Structure formats: structure tokens, C-alpha cells
Amino acid sequence: MVRLWDFRLTSIILWLSTSIAANNVNDTDNSPGLPMVINTWGGPFTAATDAAYLALLKPETSALDAVELGCSTCEANQCDGSVGYGGSPDENCETTLDAMIMDGTTMNTGAVAGLRRIRDAVSVARAVLEHTTHSLLAGDQATDFAVANGFTAQNLTTEASAASCAEWKAGDCQPNYRVAVTPNASVSCGPYTPVPRPNSPSLHQQQSLSSSLREGHDTISLIALHSTSPLSIAAGTSTNGAGRKVPGRVGDGPIAGSGSYADADAGGCGATGDGDVMMRFLPCYQAVENLRQGMSPRAAAEDALRRILRRYPDVQAGLVVVDREGRHAGAGAGWEFTYAYRGGGMNETAVVSVPAIA
């Protein structure tokens, strides 16, 4: 009994030590070593971190392999309900998926947007990368491509997502993303017809509407760095997007430079948050370019996010940035953002809490 208590006490102390270290991370010399995996969010998203990292320990696994495996893990686990099938149904109660994957050595990218009836979004994105010269396929044609490449079409709706959508409709479709329509979208479901409006809503009004609809976390964006010579780095993103979205809506997830970005000469970035706003600024491209100009990961992330905050001060957003040596940091605004990483000889994934920047 004493030994069991000692073991538990030791475990608690180790857990506290890890948490304290993670919350006070200093990006000037915090690389755990390579190989390394880092991604948005802790909690259920750490399953993706572990899966990708453990895969990288095998010499035959590439950085692209690890990114695909990590994002696929979240898709299969339906991380937080915001990744994979059965989450974030649109106005028609259908779940559609967005994903991208990027090779930071060749700068080749594959992505799918508004993917219907296919669960394996990031794997289809990789098929786009490897079997076409395109960068992005969308909608039903992306589904046709997936089926032609051996993926199975199936219903992405679950009992839970169907019940959630039915409850939303019973509540007069509140809230929703419609503006300047009749009937009044703030009190009624559609179908809607557009009406003229003399003045466009302000940036703050548009953002307040978007923020009020957000439910929990929303994206896995993951970067893998392989300890090869030369360095191999890849990034990827997978999400089922914004719940109650207008059918056909695509966010920042499948957009290279917005959802994620990687460049072996500088580093990588993953993003999460209000994709309709973030995709207007390509924050991950900006963050990686900041690394190239000599900024630290923290400065790179905060600078990219502040560019958004100057126009949208209430935005919900999070960025995780890692340089080519494995030094890392994050920046968040509008919520409590976390990111997870594992690298070098780490025995478990660490989760970093990122205070919102002013």
C-alpha cells in the first residue's frame, strides 16, 4: 500500500512538473529534438500527436506519412466532434470535410474542400498531392476522385449529428450564418431570399455573428519534422468545418498558408479558429515567412495573429509555430488555446497552454 501511494505521489509530482514546464515554455531553446510532431489542441487531439510521433520513430516513415497518420487518427476518433464524420452538420444536416497536406521540401500540396460521403479526408488530400498536378479538389467531384482512387463512399451522418441538427431546426435554426435575407434569419429558418441592405455590416458585427456560432475546438493542424538529412517537414489540416454552416461553405482548413504551411528552409505552422476570417490573412504563410526573416517562433506567431487582430479584435484564433530546429511556440486570441508536441526522446506528449495576447 505504501509503495502504491509513493507511486501515485511520484506520478502527481511528475504531472505537475510537466504542466508547469509546458505552461512556461520559452521558445529560445525549447526544442525536444527531432523527430518531432506538434499540433493544435490538447485533450483528445494528443492521440494524433502520439500516433504521428511513434510512426516517425520507424525509419521508413516519412514526414508526410506521419502527418497523414496523425490527422487520420483524429478523423477516426472524431476529435472533439470537430474533425471527421458525424460532426458540424450544415443547414441541411450533412457533414462535409475539408483537409490538406503539404510537403515542405517540394512545396507540393494536396487538398479537398466540401468533401461529401468520404470519411478519409486527409488521405484523399494526399491522393490529390500524389496522383494529380492539382492542389485542391472540391465537392462532388472530389468525392468522385476519391471513389476512383479506392476510397469507400458512405453516409457521414450519425444518430448524434442528426439529432443535433433536428434540435437546431426545432429551435428556428438559431443561430445561423445568414444576413440580409427574408424571412428574418435571426428568428426563422429558411428557405431564404436575399434582400437589399443599404449598409454592409461592420467587421465587428460580422465577427460577432461568427463567434457566437463556434462550438468547442474546430481543427487539427499538425506539423511533423523528420530527423533526416536534409530535414524533412510536412504539415496537414483536417476539419468538418463550422456547425450550421451554409451548405457549400469552405473555411481555411484546406487552404495552403492558412490552415497550415511548411517550408523545410524555415519551419511550419498550424492554425485553428474562425476560418472565414483567418483565410483572408494567410496567417501560417505569414508566420513561416517571419521565421525566415529571423523571428523566433513566438514572435512569428504573435506577429501573424496581430495582423488579424488589428482588423478583427474579437477573433477566436490560435497558431502553433515550429522552426526547423524544433523550437516552438503558440499565439492565441479570443479563447484558451492549447497545443501539443512530442519529440526527441520524450516518453509522452506535452500540452502547452497559451495565454491570449492583448
PyMOL commands that set and color helices and strands:
alter all, ss='L'
color gray80, all
select helices_A, chain A and resi 2-23+43-56+63-77+79-81+121-131+139-148+159-170+203-213+275-278+283-292+297-309
alter helices_A, ss='H'
color red, helices_A
select strands_A, chain A and resi 36-40+97-103+109-115+136-138+181-182+193-194+220-226+232-239+260-263+267-273+317-323+328-333+337-343+350-354
alter strands_A, ss='S'
color yellow, strands_A
deselect
rebuild
show_as cartoon
